[in-house]
Amino acid sequence: MRHGEPYKREESLDGPCTASVCYRPLRYDVLVYEPAVGELRINARSVRERDLYRTHFGHHVFGDPHFFPGDAKYSLDPLLRRGEPSLVCTDVAGLEWVRLREVHVFWGGAEHAVEIHRTDNVFRALDERGVRLPETARLVRGQFHEADRDPAAQARQTGIVAVRNTTGFALPRFAVLTLSEPIIGPQDNLDEFQTRVTFEGNTPYDPIAAGRFAVLLDPLGVNAIGRGVVAGVTPVKVIVDPDHLYDFAEMEQGNTLSLRNAPAGSARVLWLEESGSTEQWTVVRLGDAEDVLRFQLLESLSRCGSFWPSRSYSGTASGARSR
């Protein structure tokens, strides 16, 4: 965008005589419109000029002078509304994690008070003290620390996948989601499908799809994407009968907060809290189902013959843990 700047007068030397030169400098400003994201970038000298370009470009191109609102593009408000889950970045290519290292809380008043929290992880430090960022606060500055994802390590670690929370409510770490279709399928983006394994995560339903679940490594808001363990060792809560403890665990219909202790299942219990309550912390190994089926034969069976089970049992002594 070419335009003239304010009129200028400067002294000049013409031989032994002085004179004046009056002219209007020429200036170029730059406007770049990004149709893919609907953004307008402006390089101009003053705020008034930027507002002039923004409103006139919107008026002449889109018929609306307020098509580009002129508000700040970025905001720290999600840190107040969602807390630590707002920093989950599993769906961002190349990023492993993001942590809030510093935040400035503006309280205002006659002295323009600003409270500064500075630590390796602000949210974890606040949790240790049992406090949260006040929802009525105004955050004026934040500093973040992020770690890049190693593509080679991502390819090697196949036991952790990206999971989207489609349950309709926020979930804590170590919640349980049953897995359905990929978030990005081969028809959507073949390269992305081959590079990163992703799943939609739902509330466990009936019939239970044994073994087809993930234990979350990140707290997830509604429709947020985070990491989930599908194979390997992880902590998780388990519903138990304190009088009958078993070596395995499996999903329970309608329960996203814990697994259920069982004589057979897709998760092997490596350690159990045994606190006497009906909900206990455990360490389990996912994908370690018992591949031996115990049964009672009620009639003769010929060599290489087959049969259909007439009844199944749960809570048998064969899978019980000794106490």
TORMAR-240916 format. One record per residue: residue number from 1; residue in three letters; x, y, z of N, C-alpha, C in turn. Coordinates in pm, whole numbers, plus 50000, padded with zeros to 5 digits. Layout:
N
 seq type   n.X   n.Y   n.Z  ca.X  ca.Y  ca.Z   c.X   c.Y   c.Z
 NUM  ALA     X     Y     Z     X     Y     Z     X     Y     Z
...
This chain:
323
 seq type   n.X   n.Y   n.Z  ca.X  ca.Y  ca.Z   c.X   c.Y   c.Z
   1  MET 50086 49883 50000 50000 50000 50000 50090 50124 50000
   2  ARG 50081 50204 49891 50169 50321 49878 50090 50446 49916
   3  HIS 50155 50533 49997 50090 50659 50033 50198 50759 50073
   4  GLY 50159 50885 50074 50251 50991 50114 50246 51016 50263
   5  GLU 50360 51053 50319 50368 51089 50460 50348 51240 50475
   6  PRO 50339 51290 50597 50318 51435 50618 50426 51519 50548
   7  TYR 50386 51636 50504 50474 51729 50432 50596 51764 50517
   8  LYS 50715 51765 50455 50839 51796 50526 50911 51913 50460
   9  ARG 50981 51987 50544 51066 52097 50495 51204 52080 50556
  10  GLU 51306 52074 50470 51443 52058 50516 51532 52162 50447
  11  GLU 51635 52203 50521 51731 52299 50463 51826 52226 50370
  12  SER 51870 52299 50266 51966 52243 50171 52071 52349 50138
  13  LEU 52179 52306 50076 52288 52397 50039 52300 52397 49887
  14  ASP 52287 52517 49828 52298 52534 49682 52414 52629 49656
  15  GLY 52536 52565 49637 52655 52648 49624 52682 52717 49756
  16  PRO 52708 52846 49753 52733 52918 49878 52605 52958 49949
  17  CYS 52490 52932 49885 52362 52979 49941 52285 52864 50006
  18  THR 52210 52901 50107 52120 52804 50171 51981 52819 50112
  19  ALA 51910 52710 50112 51774 52710 50058 51691 52608 50137
  20  SER 51567 52598 50099 51476 52502 50163 51420 52407 50058
  21  VAL 51406 52282 50099 51346 52180 50012 51220 52130 50081
  22  CYS 51110 52143 50013 50981 52097 50066 50934 51976 49984
  23  TYR 50897 51871 50053 50854 51750 49981 50766 51664 50073
  24  ARG 50705 51566 50011 50621 51471 50084 50681 51333 50067
  25  PRO 50739 51272 50174 50803 51140 50161 50704 51032 50119
  26  LEU 50754 50934 50048 50673 50822 50003 50696 50703 50098
  27  ARG 50584 50637 50135 50594 50524 50228 50513 50406 50174
  28  TYR 50564 50287 50200 50494 50164 50162 50455 50087 50289
  29  ASP 50326 50060 50301 50276 49971 50407 50236 49837 50344
  30  VAL 50231 49734 50426 50206 49599 50374 50082 49540 50442
  31  LEU 49991 49485 50360 49876 49411 50408 49881 49271 50348
  32  VAL 49868 49169 50433 49869 49031 50386 49745 48961 50441
  33  TYR 49661 48912 50350 49540 48841 50391 49562 48691 50376
  34  GLU 49534 48615 50483 49548 48469 50483 49409 48406 50476
  35  PRO 49363 48370 50355 49226 48316 50344 49206 48185 50416
  36  ALA 49312 48105 50434 49296 47975 50499 49252 47988 50644
  37  VAL 49297 48094 50711 49263 48114 50853 49182 48242 50875
  38  GLY 49156 48318 50767 49076 48439 50778 49141 48550 50856
  39  GLU 49273 48563 50846 49347 48665 50920 49407 48768 50827
  40  LEU 49418 48891 50878 49478 49001 50805 49598 49052 50884
  41  ARG 49717 49048 50822 49838 49100 50885 49869 49236 50825
  42  ILE 49901 49333 50911 49923 49471 50868 50055 49521 50923
  43  ASN 50136 49577 50837 50259 49644 50879 50244 49792 50848
  44  ALA 50215 49871 50953 50195 50015 50937 50260 50086 51055
  45  ARG 50277 50218 51041 50354 50292 51141 50274 50318 51268
  46  SER 50145 50346 51259 50069 50387 51376 49945 50298 51394
  47  VAL 49892 50301 51516 49770 50225 51546 49654 50278 51463
  48  ARG 49649 50410 51445 49540 50469 51367 49544 50421 51222
  49  GLU 49664 50412 51164 49675 50362 51028 49633 50215 51018
  50  ARG 49672 50134 51116 49632 49993 51115 49481 49977 51123
  51  ASP 49417 50057 51209 49271 50051 51218 49206 50097 51088
  52  LEU 49265 50197 51024 49211 50246 50897 49217 50138 50789
  53  TYR 49332 50072 50778 49346 49963 50681 49249 49848 50712
  54  ARG 49240 49813 50839 49156 49700 50878 49009 49722 50842
  55  THR 48956 49838 50877 48814 49865 50851 48786 49884 50703
  56  HIS 48875 49953 50629 48851 49975 50486 48870 49848 50405
  57  PHE 48967 49764 50442 48985 49638 50372 48862 49549 50392
  58  GLY 48812 49544 50516 48692 49465 50542 48572 49519 50468
  59  HIS 48559 49652 50460 48444 49713 50393 48446 49688 50242
  60  HIS 48560 49711 50177 48566 49701 50031 48575 49558 49980
  61  VAL 48633 49467 50059 48650 49329 50012 48536 49240 50059
  62  PHE 48490 49260 50184 48387 49172 50239 48256 49244 50269
  63  GLY 48250 49373 50243 48127 49447 50267 48096 49472 50413
  64  ASP 48196 49457 50501 48174 49476 50643 48300 49539 50704
  65  PRO 48289 49663 50751 48409 49727 50808 48459 49660 50935
  66  HIS 48375 49578 50999 48415 49509 51122 48439 49361 51096
  67  PHE 48468 49325 50972 48494 49185 50939 48616 49134 51015
  68  PHE 48717 49220 51032 48834 49190 51114 48820 49270 51243
  69  PRO 48791 49204 51357 48755 49277 51478 48866 49360 51539
  70  GLY 48992 49324 51516 49101 49402 51574 49134 49367 51717
  71  ASP 49073 49261 51770 49103 49219 51907 49238 49147 51911
  72  ALA 49286 49123 52033 49410 49049 52050 49391 48906 51999
  73  LYS 49490 48856 51928 49479 48721 51870 49493 48614 51974
  74  TYR 49576 48636 52075 49604 48535 52175 49553 48581 52312
  75  SER 49515 48485 52393 49460 48514 52526 49509 48409 52626
  76  LEU 49526 48451 52751 49562 48359 52858 49440 48309 52935
  77  ASP 49320 48347 52891 49198 48308 52962 49181 48157 52975
  78  PRO 49220 48073 52876 49204 47927 52896 49277 47874 53019
  79  LEU 49385 47940 53061 49455 47897 53182 49365 47911 53304
  80  LEU 49276 48010 53304 49183 48030 53414 49063 47937 53403
  81  ARG 49012 47919 53280 48890 47840 53262 48915 47691 53273
  82  ARG 49026 47642 53217 49048 47498 53209 49168 47449 53289
  83  GLY 49253 47539 53332 49369 47498 53410 49471 47423 53327
  84  GLU 49535 47324 53389 49644 47251 53323 49600 47178 53196
  85  PRO 49476 47126 53184 49437 47060 53059 49446 47150 52936
  86  SER 49444 47283 52954 49456 47373 52839 49594 47366 52775
  87  LEU 49692 47304 52842 49827 47295 52788 49855 47162 52720
  88  VAL 49757 47072 52718 49776 46944 52649 49798 46970 52500
  89  CYS 49906 46915 52443 49943 46947 52306 49969 46821 52223
  90  THR 49907 46710 52264 49929 46586 52191 49885 46598 52046
  91  ASP 49787 46685 52019 49737 46701 51882 49820 46799 51800
  92  VAL 49928 46852 51857 50015 46946 51785 50141 46872 51740
  93  ALA 50159 46863 51610 50274 46790 51556 50405 46851 51605
  94  GLY 50495 46766 51654 50629 46810 51692 50645 46849 51837
  95  LEU 50533 46861 51914 50543 46900 52055 50515 46781 52144
  96  GLU 50599 46762 52246 50580 46654 52342 50497 46701 52460
  97  TRP 50531 46818 52519 50453 46873 52628 50482 47023 52641
  98  VAL 50392 47094 52711 50406 47237 52740 50376 47258 52888
  99  ARG 50459 47337 52955 50438 47368 53097 50438 47519 53117
 100  LEU 50355 47563 53210 50351 47705 53247 50459 47730 53350
 101  ARG 50558 47813 53313 50672 47840 53402 50653 47967 53483
 102  GLU 50579 48063 53428 50563 48192 53497 50432 48255 53452
 103  VAL 50361 48316 53547 50238 48386 53513 50225 48509 53602
 104  HIS 50180 48620 53541 50162 48747 53612 50012 48772 53628
 105  VAL 49969 48786 53752 49828 48811 53783 49812 48958 53821
 106  PHE 49731 49030 53745 49711 49174 53769 49590 49194 53859
 107  TRP 49614 49255 53976 49506 49282 54070 49459 49426 54065
 108  GLY 49542 49514 54007 49501 49654 53991 49505 49731 54121
 109  GLY 49402 49813 54141 49397 49898 54259 49481 50023 54242
 110  ALA 49488 50101 54348 49560 50229 54342 49709 50208 54318
 111  GLU 49762 50093 54360 49905 50067 54347 49937 49977 54228
 112  HIS 49835 49941 54147 49855 49858 54027 49931 49728 54063
 113  ALA 49876 49655 54159 49943 49537 54211 49946 49424 54109
 114  VAL 50062 49357 54099 50080 49241 54012 50142 49129 54096
 115  GLU 50078 49012 54095 50128 48895 54166 50195 48801 54066
 116  ILE 50318 48759 54094 50396 48677 54000 50417 48537 54060
 117  HIS 50380 48435 53981 50410 48296 54016 50518 48246 53922
 118  ARG 50632 48204 53977 50744 48160 53893 50799 48029 53950
 119  THR 50791 47922 53872 50839 47791 53916 50857 47703 53792
 120  ASP 50904 47579 53812 50921 47489 53698 50788 47449 53637
 121  ASN 50684 47438 53720 50551 47403 53672 50450 47470 53764
 122  VAL 50390 47580 53718 50303 47660 53804 50184 47579 53853
 123  PHE 50119 47505 53764 49998 47433 53804 50029 47325 53908
 124  ARG 50139 47251 53890 50174 47149 53988 50211 47212 54122
 125  ALA 50279 47326 54118 50315 47394 54243 50190 47443 54317
 126  LEU 50092 47495 54243 49968 47539 54307 49891 47421 54364
 127  ASP 49891 47307 54292 49822 47187 54342 49883 47140 54473
 128  GLU 50016 47147 54485 50081 47104 54608 50036 47188 54728
 129  ARG 50001 47314 54703 49955 47403 54809 49804 47403 54824
 130  GLY 49735 47329 54735 49590 47320 54743 49519 47445 54699
 131  VAL 49578 47524 54608 49517 47648 54560 49511 47645 54407
 132  ARG 49434 47738 54353 49420 47751 54208 49433 47897 54169
 133  LEU 49455 47920 54041 49452 48058 53991 49310 48110 54006
 134  PRO 49292 48227 54065 49155 48279 54087 49087 48309 53954
 135  GLU 48961 48263 53939 48890 48280 53813 48860 48425 53782
 136  THR 48858 48510 53885 48829 48652 53863 48955 48732 53832
 137  ALA 49070 48665 53830 49196 48736 53808 49210 48774 53660
 138  ARG 49302 48863 53635 49337 48903 53498 49483 48867 53476
 139  LEU 49507 48775 53385 49644 48733 53355 49700 48823 53246
 140  VAL 49814 48887 53276 49870 48983 53182 49998 48932 53115
 141  ARG 50054 48824 53168 50176 48771 53107 50195 48626 53147
 142  GLY 50243 48546 53053 50272 48407 53082 50399 48364 53011
 143  GLN 50474 48278 53074 50595 48222 53013 50584 48070 53015
 144  PHE 50612 48008 52901 50592 47865 52887 50723 47795 52850
 145  HIS 50728 47667 52884 50842 47584 52847 50787 47463 52774
 146  GLU 50837 47435 52654 50787 47323 52576 50902 47231 52537
 147  ALA 50868 47107 52511 50966 47007 52467 50923 46953 52332
 148  ASP 51017 46947 52239 50988 46894 52107 50981 46743 52112
 149  ARG 50895 46687 52028 50881 46542 52020 50986 46485 51927
 150  ASP 51051 46378 51972 51148 46307 51889 51072 46210 51798
 151  PRO 51071 46233 51666 50995 46144 51578 51038 45999 51589
 152  ALA 51167 45974 51609 51214 45836 51621 51160 45772 51748
 153  ALA 51162 45848 51859 51109 45794 51984 50960 45773 51975
 154  GLN 50890 45862 51903 50746 45846 51885 50715 45717 51812
 155  ALA 50795 45687 51711 50772 45565 51635 50801 45441 51719
 156  ARG 50902 45450 51809 50937 45335 51891 50833 45308 52000
 157  GLN 50776 45414 52056 50683 45398 52167 50542 45378 52111
 158  THR 50508 45253 52085 50377 45223 52029 50271 45200 52135
 159  GLY 50309 45197 52263 50213 45173 52370 50138 45297 52413
 160  ILE 50174 45415 52361 50106 45540 52395 50047 45600 52268
 161  VAL 49919 45633 52271 49851 45688 52154 49781 45818 52193
 162  ALA 49736 45892 52093 49658 46013 52117 49510 45976 52123
 163  VAL 49440 46026 52226 49299 45993 52248 49220 46122 52264
 164  ARG 49104 46128 52197 49015 46244 52213 48899 46208 52307
 165  ASN 48874 46294 52404 48768 46272 52502 48633 46314 52444
 166  THR 48550 46217 52406 48418 46245 52350 48306 46207 52447
 167  THR 48338 46196 52577 48237 46156 52675 48138 46267 52708
 168  GLY 48176 46394 52682 48090 46506 52716 48121 46569 52850
 169  PHE 48222 46518 52922 48261 46580 53048 48412 46564 53068
 170  ALA 48470 46652 53151 48615 46652 53173 48656 46527 53252
 171  LEU 48779 46479 53224 48829 46359 53288 48966 46386 53350
 172  PRO 48996 46323 53464 49128 46340 53527 49231 46245 53466
 173  ARG 49355 46260 53510 49459 46163 53472 49419 46024 53520
 174  PHE 49459 45924 53444 49436 45783 53475 49289 45743 53467
 175  ALA 49208 45824 53397 49072 45782 53365 49078 45677 53254
 176  VAL 48968 45607 53235 48962 45496 53140 48862 45528 53029
 177  LEU 48907 45516 52904 48820 45538 52789 48827 45419 52696
 178  THR 48712 45373 52648 48712 45271 52545 48742 45335 52411
 179  LEU 48810 45265 52324 48858 45320 52197 48765 45280 52083
 180  SER 48738 45377 51993 48657 45348 51876 48739 45371 51750
 181  GLU 48692 45457 51660 48762 45477 51534 48876 45578 51548
 182  PRO 48974 45578 51454 49082 45678 51458 49028 45820 51438
 183  ILE 49094 45916 51502 49058 46056 51480 49086 46095 51336
 184  ILE 49201 46053 51286 49240 46079 51147 49259 45944 51079
 185  GLY 49171 45913 50986 49178 45786 50916 49262 45794 50790
 186  PRO 49288 45682 50725 49370 45682 50603 49306 45761 50488
 187  GLN 49173 45772 50488 49107 45850 50385 49117 46000 50410
 188  ASP 49137 46038 50537 49149 46180 50571 49288 46233 50538
 189  ASN 49390 46163 50587 49528 46206 50566 49616 46083 50588
 190  LEU 49658 46019 50479 49731 45893 50488 49864 45912 50561
 191  ASP 49937 46020 50531 50066 46042 50596 50050 46057 50748
 192  GLU 49951 46136 50790 49928 46156 50933 49882 46026 50998
 193  PHE 49798 45950 50930 49750 45822 50983 49866 45725 51005
 194  GLN 49963 45726 50915 50077 45636 50926 50179 45684 51027
 195  THR 50180 45815 51055 50280 45873 51146 50236 45867 51292
 196  ARG 50109 45898 51319 50061 45907 51456 49933 45825 51473
 197  VAL 49931 45742 51576 49813 45660 51605 49719 45740 51695
 198  THR 49595 45756 51653 49498 45835 51727 49365 45758 51736
 199  PHE 49289 45788 51843 49159 45723 51861 49059 45820 51922
 200  GLU 48933 45799 51888 48825 45862 51962 48804 45780 52089
 201  GLY 48786 45850 52203 48766 45781 52330 48626 45804 52384
 202  ASN 48557 45696 52421 48420 45704 52468 48406 45641 52606
 203  THR 48288 45660 52667 48255 45592 52792 48241 45442 52766
 204  PRO 48298 45355 52850 48281 45210 52830 48134 45173 52819
 205  TYR 48103 45090 52720 47964 45055 52691 47946 44903 52695
 206  ASP 47823 44859 52678 47789 44717 52679 47757 44672 52538
 207  PRO 47813 44562 52486 47904 44473 52558 48045 44531 52566
 208  ILE 48114 44499 52673 48249 44550 52694 48344 44488 52591
 209  ALA 48417 44574 52520 48518 44527 52425 48647 44505 52502
 210  ALA 48669 44384 52547 48782 44353 52636 48914 44397 52574
 211  GLY 48992 44472 52650 49125 44514 52606 49128 44634 52516
 212  ARG 49013 44679 52467 49014 44792 52374 48988 44922 52450
 213  PHE 49083 44959 52533 49068 45081 52611 49205 45142 52634
 214  ALA 49205 45267 52682 49327 45340 52714 49313 45403 52851
 215  VAL 49425 45412 52924 49432 45484 53051 49501 45617 53024
 216  LEU 49433 45727 53056 49482 45860 53019 49605 45900 53101
 217  LEU 49701 45961 53033 49818 46017 53099 49805 46167 53121
 218  ASP 49703 46228 53061 49679 46372 53073 49535 46395 53117
 219  PRO 49510 46498 53201 49370 46537 53226 49313 46595 53097
 220  LEU 49190 46559 53064 49132 46599 52935 48998 46667 52956
 221  GLY 48985 46787 52897 48855 46853 52891 48770 46790 52781
 222  VAL 48650 46843 52765 48559 46790 52663 48618 46813 52524
 223  ASN 48626 46707 52445 48678 46708 52308 48827 46741 52300
 224  ALA 48895 46742 52414 49040 46765 52413 49112 46634 52376
 225  ILE 49235 46648 52328 49315 46533 52287 49437 46523 52378
 226  GLY 49464 46403 52427 49579 46382 52514 49635 46242 52495
 227  ARG 49732 46208 52581 49800 46079 52569 49726 45972 52649
 228  GLY 49725 45850 52592 49665 45738 52662 49751 45613 52645
 229  VAL 49763 45534 52753 49839 45409 52749 49746 45297 52702
 230  VAL 49787 45224 52598 49711 45108 52551 49787 44978 52573
 231  ALA 49916 44987 52597 49997 44868 52625 50114 44910 52712
 232  GLY 50142 44831 52816 50251 44864 52906 50202 44884 53048
 233  VAL 50288 44937 53133 50261 44949 53276 50214 45089 53309
 234  THR 50107 45099 53390 50052 45229 53428 49976 45218 53559
 235  PRO 49972 45325 53640 49882 45327 53756 49738 45344 53707
 236  VAL 49643 45293 53782 49501 45311 53754 49422 45269 53878
 237  LYS 49305 45327 53897 49219 45286 54007 49137 45163 53965
 238  VAL 49109 45076 54064 49036 44952 54037 48928 44934 54143
 239  ILE 48807 44897 54099 48700 44860 54191 48721 44715 54232
 240  VAL 48721 44687 54363 48751 44553 54412 48648 44510 54515
 241  ASP 48642 44379 54535 48577 44320 54652 48690 44289 54750
 242  PRO 48701 44361 54861 48817 44342 54952 48836 44198 54998
 243  ASP 48729 44118 54995 48740 43979 55041 48784 43885 54930
 244  HIS 48780 43930 54805 48820 43846 54691 48899 43931 54593
 245  LEU 49030 43922 54601 49118 44000 54515 49175 43910 54407
 246  TYR 49178 43961 54284 49219 43881 54169 49339 43942 54099
 247  ASP 49394 43864 54007 49517 43903 53938 49494 43985 53811
 248  PHE 49368 44013 53776 49340 44082 53650 49239 44194 53671
 249  ALA 49223 44277 53568 49126 44386 53571 49074 44409 53430
 250  GLU 48953 44464 53423 48890 44490 53294 48799 44612 53306
 251  MET 48757 44667 53191 48666 44781 53190 48533 44744 53255
 252  GLU 48463 44848 53305 48330 44829 53362 48235 44924 53291
 253  GLN 48118 44875 53254 48022 44954 53179 47988 45084 53251
 254  GLY 47997 45196 53178 47960 45327 53230 48061 45390 53325
 255  ASN 48174 45325 53351 48273 45373 53449 48398 45422 53376
 256  THR 48423 45551 53382 48543 45607 53320 48654 45635 53420
 257  LEU 48629 45615 53548 48727 45652 53651 48810 45535 53700
 258  SER 48771 45411 53669 48845 45297 53721 48813 45172 53641
 259  LEU 48896 45070 53658 48870 44937 53607 48803 44855 53717
 260  ARG 48763 44730 53684 48709 44639 53785 48800 44518 53798
 261  ASN 48835 44485 53922 48915 44366 53950 48835 44241 53912
 262  ALA 48902 44144 53846 48831 44027 53795 48927 43908 53789
 263  PRO 48871 43786 53789 48958 43668 53778 49023 43655 53641
 264  ALA 48969 43722 53540 49029 43721 53406 49005 43857 53344
 265  GLY 49098 43904 53262 49082 44034 53198 49204 44067 53114
 266  SER 49202 44183 53050 49310 44221 52959 49422 44295 53028
 267  ALA 49407 44329 53156 49511 44399 53232 49552 44313 53351
 268  ARG 49682 44286 53363 49732 44206 53474 49770 44299 53590
 269  VAL 49724 44268 53709 49754 44347 53828 49894 44312 53876
 270  LEU 49985 44409 53875 50121 44388 53925 50133 44423 54073
 271  TRP 50051 44518 54117 50052 44559 54258 49916 44616 54291
 272  LEU 49867 44587 54411 49737 44634 54456 49752 44699 54593
 273  GLU 49685 44811 54612 49700 44887 54736 49654 44808 54858
 274  GLU 49544 44731 54848 49489 44650 54957 49465 44735 55082
 275  SER 49393 44845 55063 49363 44936 55175 49236 44897 55249
 276  GLY 49162 44800 55197 49037 44760 55259 48916 44828 55200
 277  SER 48934 44933 55117 48823 45002 55053 48785 44931 54924
 278  THR 48673 44972 54866 48627 44909 54742 48689 44972 54618
 279  GLU 48759 45084 54632 48830 45146 54520 48975 45166 54562
 280  GLN 49068 45103 54490 49208 45105 54532 49297 45137 54412
 281  TRP 49410 45201 54443 49511 45224 54340 49585 45094 54311
 282  THR 49616 45073 54184 49693 44957 54143 49796 44998 54038
 283  VAL 49888 44910 54014 49976 44919 53897 49944 44798 53811
 284  VAL 49906 44823 53686 49866 44713 53597 49954 44713 53473
 285  ARG 49956 44598 53407 50023 44587 53277 49915 44560 53173
 286  LEU 49889 44661 53089 49786 44649 52986 49834 44557 52875
 287  GLY 49740 44485 52815 49775 44394 52706 49837 44265 52753
 288  ASP 49812 44226 52880 49872 44104 52935 49760 44012 52983
 289  ALA 49668 43981 52891 49555 43896 52927 49600 43751 52943
 290  GLU 49533 43679 53031 49561 43537 53049 49506 43462 52928
 291  ASP 49589 43381 52864 49548 43311 52742 49510 43166 52768
 292  VAL 49490 43129 52896 49447 42994 52931 49306 43001 52986
 293  LEU 49215 42923 52927 49076 42920 52973 49053 42794 53055
 294  ARG 49007 42809 53178 48975 42696 53263 48827 42665 53249
 295  PHE 48794 42538 53238 48653 42500 53220 48629 42364 53281
 296  GLN 48500 42335 53305 48457 42205 53353 48386 42133 53240
 297  LEU 48436 42016 53203 48378 41939 53094 48265 41852 53151
 298  LEU 48143 41873 53104 48026 41806 53158 47991 41678 53084
 299  GLU 48055 41651 52971 48028 41529 52896 48155 41490 52821
 300  SER 48155 41368 52771 48274 41318 52701 48299 41399 52574
 301  LEU 48428 41416 52541 48467 41490 52422 48565 41405 52343
 302  SER 48535 41380 52216 48623 41300 52132 48748 41378 52097
 303  ARG 48850 41306 52054 48976 41369 52014 48951 41466 51898
 304  CYS 49007 41587 51910 48992 41695 51812 48847 41742 51801
 305  GLY 48766 41708 51900 48628 41756 51898 48618 41899 51950
 306  SER 48501 41955 51944 48478 42092 51989 48345 42100 52063
 307  PHE 48323 42209 52134 48198 42225 52207 48170 42373 52226
 308  TRP 48045 42406 52258 48006 42543 52292 47984 42550 52442
 309  PRO 48033 42657 52508 48010 42668 52652 47862 42691 52682
 310  SER 47813 42622 52783 47673 42639 52822 47654 42747 52927
 311  ARG 47760 42777 53001 47749 42879 53106 47888 42931 53137
 312  SER 47899 43062 53166 48026 43120 53205 48017 43170 53348
 313  TYR 48131 43173 53417 48135 43210 53557 48236 43322 53578
 314  SER 48213 43402 53680 48310 43503 53722 48330 43489 53872
 315  GLY 48444 43532 53921 48471 43525 54064 48512 43387 54110
 316  THR 48566 43303 54017 48608 43170 54056 48738 43176 54134
 317  ALA 48764 43073 54210 48882 43071 54295 49010 43058 54215
 318  SER 49000 43015 54087 49121 42993 54008 49200 43119 53986
 319  GLY 49130 43235 53986 49202 43360 53963 49221 43442 54088
 320  ALA 49189 43387 54201 49193 43464 54326 49335 43490 54370
 321  ARG 49355 43607 54429 49486 43642 54484 49492 43594 54629
 322  SER 49605 43542 54667 49624 43503 54807 49644 43627 54892
 323  ARG 49595 43621 55012 49608 43736 55101 49687 43696 55225
